Amino acid sequence: MEMDGKNIKKLIDEQTDKLEVPASLQPEAVVERLEEKAKKKRRSYYKKAAAFAACGVVVLGIGAVGMRDRFSPDNGEMLYKTADKGEKIESGAVTAGRIDTAEDFDQIYGFIKAERDAQEKDAAAYGAEKNAVSDIASSAQTMQADSTAGVGYSDTNIRQDGVGEGDIAKTDGERLYILNNQTIEIVGIGQETMEKIGEIPLNGEVHFSEFFVEGDRLVAVYGEYPEETGPTGSYPYREYTTAETFDISDPENPVSLGKITQSGSYHTMRIVDGYVYLFSDFRADISVLRTDLSGYIPTIQGEYMDSSNIVIPPVKRGSSYTVITSFSLQDPGEETDSKAVFGTAGLCYVSGKNIYICETEYASKETETDATWIRKLSYENGELKAVAQAKVQGVLNDSFSIDEYEGNLRLVTTVTPGFGNSVMPISQEEDSVQTTEKTVTTNTLYVLDDKLKELSRIEELAPDESIYSARFIGNTGYFVTFRQMDPLFSVDLSDPKKPEILGALKIPGFSEYLHPYGDGLLLGIGMDTDPTGMTTNGVKLSMFDVSDPKDVREIQKYVIEGAYSTDAAYNYKVVLADPEKNLIGFTVNAETISYYVFSYGEDGFTCLMQRDMTGYATNVRAFYVGDRFYLIAGNTVEAYDVHTFEKLDDIVL
């Protein structure tokens, strides 16, 4: 029986005396959630650490891997497998199928219970394996992470053309809007000197995440922990995400027009054709009682979601939701539609017509490799519809590794064999622990149709390497892998049923972010390394000539020596890249955090400005408006001449 409406109160009353402090509020669970928030930023560091670490034996079943060439010594062609009419390779085949919604809340609770049982089983198995590994280790020890072009001002660098995104700073060409702790500051830039002309403050125990500006509307998104959340109030410290819309036609006196509140922590937002799509991640309490809906059913505007709006996972277990609510900028207090994708939550990619929720399924004793579930929903004028789902082998590096074009979905994944596939005997002759079976990471390119059925794939790309960055531009895809050298692969996707690797450029180092930079040029931002790939020389800008995808060339590079990373690796919104204005800006991490601005010409990259941000916030953004360049860091804004980069003005908010 679906537990809606009048049945809820009766069932809750029956269980009132049985309620316990939920496991989700125990210290261990809180730490786990904080760790989840940090995963995205740590990923970039881990990849580098793995790349720079000396070859040796890694415990947990990963053997040492030799750094061999990825190309045939005779003709320089890549070593890979392609699935076509002549050879059907099943190892990386796509599993595609229908996508269903829940019958009732009891069905969802069954998935919650299955997740709890699975976690308890995994924990028991892990405990046994941990003891075994600990014994081995002990014995061994005794042996020894797109700007708007062609207009009078720049906007947030976005993932998909035509799909707006929120950020911590915005401009409409007349004013700057800046997130400063608990306040959105409004700064006038129409005069010679900047002037604060308004603000939108937050009150209470809430925290701003991002905001979006369109015309006379500003949508501010913030998280809060109400004392009583949900219809029952059973989880007083569960986080909710709120999108509040303001009329800013009079910037000195912003007026709230309405708000939408939904379960979960803020994930992202998208704005298309006057509709806002708000995403949050809601984690269910797997120890919850069946009757305590507030522990495992998300709410919108204080009401439990209808079970028919909850998309269920194909594996019949889960613990997290990606909650999506849409509303119109013209009626921002009323929900247009909502869906919750139940499973494990994960990366979101939004094309011009569809939403893709990508969930990682880690390798286990039952599965040989990590995999990704893709759940597709369409959207139009605020209406959301579940379309299809599929499972592919491997995991995505970031949202640039997946792209929709002419109805098809192209993606590149890194496929890593599970730890359970290798044996770890103790060597009696050498002072080390070794595996008897080498596990090899590879990469796969997939092309799926509009129902997520496989059209084609190319497997076993760049053995022993991982995807570091990707960019799909029309009928051509580019992606970078790395271990020792940096192959920039180019792929012809003009025939979705038969993609073709056109070439690969091998250079030291790697690009972690790729951005189109005018006709025939591709900008890369990443790290420069020595030929062994073991030592970094600094942050590198590369300009690739991709006018002939069969013969991609690095025609210029610039190395910022002594720098060890850039935020562009994990947050594309920090990048300003505008080929028409010929500006490239981003933050660099060295002994101090610095903001660099470059131009590009026939003679290569030219550094126009380096501004040390010592004492400033790390969340730095930059815009140009007309002939001025604005650098924003924390509560400080500096204005420069966009041609000479002479400082003209500043303001402290």
N, C-alpha and C positions, 0 to 999 in steps of 0.2 A: 504493500500500500504506500502510495506517495504521501510523504509527511508534510502536507501543505496546510495553510489556513488554520481552521479551528482545532485540528488534531494536535497542533504543536504544543499549545499551552498545557493540555491535559497530560501529554506524555512527559513534558518537562516537570510538571508538578509531581508526577509519580516518582521521578528520579532525583528530586531536589536533595534529599538526604544522602544520596549516594555519590554526589559530586565530590571529586578530589581535585587537589591542585594539579593542573595538567602537566604532563611531562615536558611540554614545549616550553614551560617557564623554568624548568630546572637549569642550573648553571651550565651543564654540559650542552643542553639544547641551544641556549642563548649563544654560547661560544661557536657552536656549529653554524648558526645563522650568520654570525658576524664573519666567519671564515668564508661562507658562500659569497658574501658581498665583496670580499677581497680577492676572490679567484681571478676575476677578469684582469685586474692590474698585475697579479702575480704571474699570469700566464706568459707575458712577454719576457719577464725575468727568467723564468724556468727554461724557456726555449733557448735563451742565450747561454744560460749556465750549462745546459746540455751540449750546446754546440761548442763551447769553449773548454769543456772539461777534457782532461787527458783521456785517451783511450785506456780502458782497463775493464775490470769486471764489475758489473753493477749487480748487486744482490737483487732478489725478487725475480730471478729468472730472465734477466736481460743480459745477453752475452756481449762480449766485446765485438765491435764491428769495424772492419777495416775501411780505410778511406780510399776506395778505389774509384777510377774514372767511371762516369755514368754513360759513356759513349763508346761505340764500337771503335777500336783502335784503327780499323781499316778505313771506314768511311765517315766517322763522326756522327752517325745516327744514334738517336736515343734507343735505349733498351726498354721496351714496354710491350704490353699486349693490348690488342684492340679487338673488341667484340663486333664482328660483322657477319656478312652472309657466309663467309668461309669458315669461321670458327666461332662457336658460341661458348664463351667462358663463363662458367656458373659461379665461380668463387665470389664475385662481387655483384651478383644479380640483384636487381631491385625488387623488393617485395611491395607491391602496390595493392590497394584495396579500398573498399568503401569506408566512409567515416560516419560513425553513429553518435547519437546523443543518448543521454541516460533515460531509462524508463521511469525511474523514481529514485528517491534518496536512499532507499534500501540497497539498490544496486551499487550506488556510489560507496556506501558504507562497506559493502562486500569487498570492493577494491581496496579500501583503506585497511580493512582487516587482512587482506592478502598481502599488502605491503608490510604491515606489522609482522606478520608471520615470516615473511621472506627476510626481513631485516634481522629478526631474532635468529633465524637459521644461518644467515650470513655471518652474524656476530659470533655464533658458536663455532662455525667453520674457521673464521678468521682467528679466533682464539687458539684453536688447535694448530693452525699453520704458523701463527706468530711464535708459539712455543718451539715449533720445529725449526723455524728460521733462526730464532734466538740461539738454539743449541748449535746450529751450523756456524753462525757468526761468532759465537763464543769459541768454538773449536778453532776456527780460522784465525782468530785473534791470537791464540796461543802459539800458532805457527808463524804469524806475522801480519704574446692591445689588440661635397662639391660647392664650391663657392658660386654665387651668382655673378655672371659675367655680362658685360655689355650694357650695364645700367649705371646710374650716377653714384651708386653706393654698393658696398658688398654686404652679403648676408651670411648667415651661418653656413659653414661647409656641410652639405647634406649628402646622404647616401644615395637617394634616388631623385632624379630630376622631376620637378612638379609635385613632390611630396614634402611638405613643410615639417620642420622639427623644432622642438624646444631647445633652449640653451640657457646659459647663465648671463648672457649679454646679447642685446639686439639693437638694431637701429632701423628706423623707417625713413632715413634720409634727412629728417628734421630734428630728431631727438635721439639720444642714447638711453637705453633702458638697461640697468645694471643691477644684478643681484648682489647685495651687500649684507651678508649675514641674514637677519630676519626682515630685511626691507628691500623692496625693489625701488631703486632710485631712478628718477626721470630727470635727464640733463638736457637742457636746450643747447643746440650747437649752431643756431642760425646767425649768431652775432660773432664778432671778433673774439670775444671771450666766452668761455663756457659758463653756464649758470644752472644750478639746481632749481627746477621749477615745480617739482612734485615728488610724491613718494607713495608707495603702497606698503604699509607696515603689516607685520603678522603679530598676532597676540596669542598668548597662551603657549602650551607645550606642543608647538608645531615647528616644522622646519621646511623651508623652501627647497625644492629640487630643481625645477626649471620653469621657464615661462615661454610664451609665444606671443608675438604681436602681429596682427593683421588689421589694417585700416584703423578703425577706432575701437578695436577690441584687444584686450590683453588677457591671456589665459595663464594664470599662475597655478602651478602644481606644487602641493606640499603634503607632507606626511604628518599624521597625528596619532596620538594614543588616547582616545577618549576614555573617561572613567568607566563608562558603560558602552560597549560596542556590540552591535548586533541586537536583534530583538530580545535576546535573553539576558544579555549583559554578563555572560559566564566567563568571558575572557577580557578582563579589564585592561590588559596591556598589549592587546593585539593591534598591530599597525593597520591604519587605513590610509588610503590615498585620496586626496581631494583636488579637483580642478575647479578653481573659482574664476569666473570671467568678470572683467571690469570694463566699463565704458571709459575710455581715455580721450574722448573728444575734447574735454577740458582737462588737460594734463595736470593742472594745479589741483583739481578736485576729482580724482578717479571715483567712480561709483560702481559698487558691486551689483551685478545683474543676476547672479545665481551661481549655484555650485552643484557639482556632481561628486558624490563620495562612494568609494567602493573598497572592498576588502583587499588587503595586501600592501606590500611595499612597492613604491614607484619603480617601474621598469623603463618605460619610454612613452612618447606621445607622437602622433602624426596628425597632420592637418591637410585635408584635400577637399577642394570645392566647398569651402565654408563649413565643413564638419570636422570635429575633433575626435580622434580615436585615442582613448586613454588606456594604457597597459599597466597592469600591476601584477606582482607575483604573490599569491596567497598560499601559504604553507599550512596544510592540514595537520592537526594533532593526531597522530596514528594511535594514540592510547585513549582516544575519546570514546565516551559511551555512545551507543547508537542514537539515543534520543537527544543528545546534546548537539544540535545542528550547528551551533556557533563555532564548534571546533573543527568542522570539516565541510561546511557549505558556505561559499562566499555570498556576500550581500551587496546590493546596489541600492543606494539611497535608503539604507536601513532595512531593506526587505530581502529575504532570501531569494536567490535566483531560482527561477523555475527549472526543474530538472531537464526539461526539453531544450534548455539553452546551454546545457553542459555537455561538451564533447568528450566522450569517454575514450580511454586509451585502448589500443588493440591487445595489449598484454594483460588486461584485466587486473591491474594493480596500479597504484599511484599514491602520491603524497602531496603533490603541489598542483596549483592551477596558474595558468596565465589568464587573467581576467581582462576582458576588453569591453569597454563601454563607449558608445558613440553619442554625440550630442551636437546640435547646431549652434553656431556662433550667434545666431539670431534668437535662439531660445535656450540659453545655456543652463537653465535650471531644470530642464526636462530631458530625461534619457530618451534617445531615439531607439537604440537597440543595445543588446549586450549578449556576449557569449563568454563562456569560460572553457578553456582547453585544459582538461584534467590529465595529469600524467606526472611529469617531472619538471615542467617549465624549462625554459631555455632561451636561446638566441631568437630574436624576432627580425625578420626581413619583410619590409613592406614595399611592394611594387606599386605601379600606378593603378592597379585594379585588385590586387590580392595581398593577403597577409599569410606569411609562412612562419609557423612556430616550429623551431628545430630543437629537438630534445636528444641529448646524448644517452645512449645505452652502453654502459661500460662492459668490457669483456668479462666473462665469467667462465666457470667450468662448463656451462652449457653453450656458450658462444665463443667462437675462436678469436674474434676481433671486436674492437669498439665499433659502434654503429650509430646512425642518426635517424631518428624518426622525424619525418616532415609532415606537419599537419597544415593543410591549406584551407583558408577561408577567403571568400570573395567579399568585397565591400563596394557599395555604391550609394551615395546620398545618405550615409549613415546606416544603411541596412547591411547586416552581416549574415552570411550563409556558409555553412560547412560544405566543402567541396570534395576533398579526397585526402588520403594520407598514404605515405610510402616509407619504406625503410631502406637506407643505403648503407653500404659498408664504409667505415671511417667516420671522422669527425671534421667539422668545419673550423677553420681558423678564426674567421670573423664574418660579418655580414657581407663583405666584399667577395667572399668565396662562393656566394650564391646569387644568381641573377636571373630575372625573367625577361624574355625577349620574344616578341611575336607569339605569345602564348605558351612558349616552351620555357622550361626551367633548366639552366645550366649551373653546375656546381662542381667544385673540386674538393676532395676530402683527403685527409691523411689517415692511412689505414695502419694501425698498430696491433700486432698479435697480442693476445692476452698473456698475462703472466703465467697462467696455468699451463701453457704449452711447452714450457721448458723445465728440465730437471736440474737440480742443483746438488750434485754429489760433491763431497769434499775431496780435493786432490791430495793424495798422500805423497806426491813427489814434488809438488810446488807449493810455495807458501801463499796460496790464494784459493778462493772459491771460484769455480768455473761452472759453466753450463755445458751440457752435452749437446744442446741444440741451439743454434743461433736464431734469434728472432729478428726479422728484418721489417722495418717500416717502409711502406711504399705509399703511393698517391694514386688516386683515381679521378678521372673526369667523367661526369655523367651528363646526359641530356635526357630530360623527361618531358612528356607531353602535358597537356592541360589537365589531365586526370592523374598525373604523376606516374604514368606508366613509362617504362624505359624505352627510349628510342635508340640510344647507343651509349657506349662507354669505352674508355681507354684505361687500361689497368697497368699496374706495376710501373708507374712513372717514377723516375728518380729514386731507386732503391737506397735505403739508409738515410733518406732526407725527409724533411717535413715542409709543408706549405708555410711560408712566412708572410706572403701577401698575394693578392689577386686583384684583377680588374677586368671586367668584361666591357668591351666597347663595340657595339653593333655586332657584326658577325665574327669578331675576333676576340679571343680571350688571352689574357696574359697572366701568368702566375710565377712566383718566385719560390724555389725550394732552397734549402741550405743545409750543409754540414761542414764542408770544407771550401767549396767554391759556390758561387751564386748563379745557378742556371735560371735565366729569365726565359721561360717557355712561351712560345706563341702558338695559338691554336686556331685553325680555320673552322668556324662553326656555321658556315653558309649552308651546308647540308646537315641538318640536325641528326639525320640517320647515319651519317658517316663523317664525324669530325676528324680532322687531320692535324697532327703535330707538324708545324711548319719549320720550326727551328728552335734553337736554344743558345743563348749567349752565356758563356762561362766567364765570370769575373770574380775576383776576391771580394768577400763581404756579402751583404744581403740587403735588399730593400724591404722595409716593413710596411711601407705605404706607397701606393701607386696612384697617380693622378694624371688624367689627360691634360696636356699643355699645348693646345693648338693643333693644327693639322700636322699629322705625322710625328708628333712628339709625345713622349710619356715621361713624366717626372717620377723619380724614385727617391724616397727618403728612408735611410736606414743606417747601417753601420759599415765602416770600412775595416777589413781585417788583412792580416798578412796572408801569403799564399797557402799557409797550412790551415787557416781558419781558426787558429788557436789564440791569436792575440788581436785585440781591437786597436785600431789607430785613431778612431774618432767617429763622430757622426758624419755620414756622407750624403751629399746630394748627387744624384745621377740624372743625366738627361739622355734618354734613349731615342734613337731614330727608329720609328716603327712604320715608316712610310712603305717599306717592303717587309711585311711580317715574316717572310722567309729568310730575311737577312737583317735581324735586329742588331743594332750596334749601340754601344755606349759612346756617345760622341763628346760628352763633357762630364767632368765630375769635380766636386769641391768637398774637401774634408775639413771639418771643424776639429782640429787636433785637441786631444785631451778630454773631449766630451765622451760620456759613457752611455748616454741614452737620449731619446727624445719622446715626448708625450704623444707625438704623432703615431707611435707604434701601437697605441691602444685606444686613442681617442681622436678620431678624424676631425672633430669639431674644433680642435686647437689649430688646425691648419688653415691658412689663407693662401689660396692658389688661384690666381686670376691671370690667365694668359693675355687678355686684352689690355689690362692695366699693367701687365708684366710685373706682378708682385707675388713673391713667395715668402710667407712668414710662418714661424712656428717656434716653440720653446725648445731649448736644449739644456740638458742637465750635465753639468761639469762640477767644478768646485763651487760654483754658484749657478743659479738658474738664470739663463739669459734668453731674451727674445731676439731672434735674428730676422732680418728682412733682406731678401735677395731679389735681383732682377736677372734675366737671362738674355744673352745675345750671341752673336757669332763667335765672340771671344770667350764664351762660357758664362759661368755664374759670377755676379758681382755683388759683394756684400754692401748693402746700402745703409744698414744700421745694426748695431749690436747694443742692446740695452740690458745691463745687469739688473736682475730683479731682486737683489739682496734686500731682505726686510719686507718684501711684498708677498702677496698670496701666490700660491702656485697655479691657481686657476686663472690663466691669462688668456685674453681674447684681443683681437685687433680687427678694425674695420677701416675702410677708406670711405669718405663721403666727399664727393667733388675733388677738390685739390688738397684735402686734409686727410691725414692718417691718424687714427685714434688708437692708443694703446691703453688697455684696461687691465688693472691688476688690483684685486681687492677693492679698497675704497678710493683708489687713485685713478685718475684719467689724465693722460698726457696727449696733447695735440701736436702734430708735426706737419711740416710742408711735405706733401707726398712726392715732390720732385727732388728736393734737396735734403730732406729729413732733418732740417733745422727745427729745433723745438720752438713752438709758438705759444703754447699755453698749457696750464695744468689746473686741476681742481682736486681737492680732497673732500670726499663726501662724509 
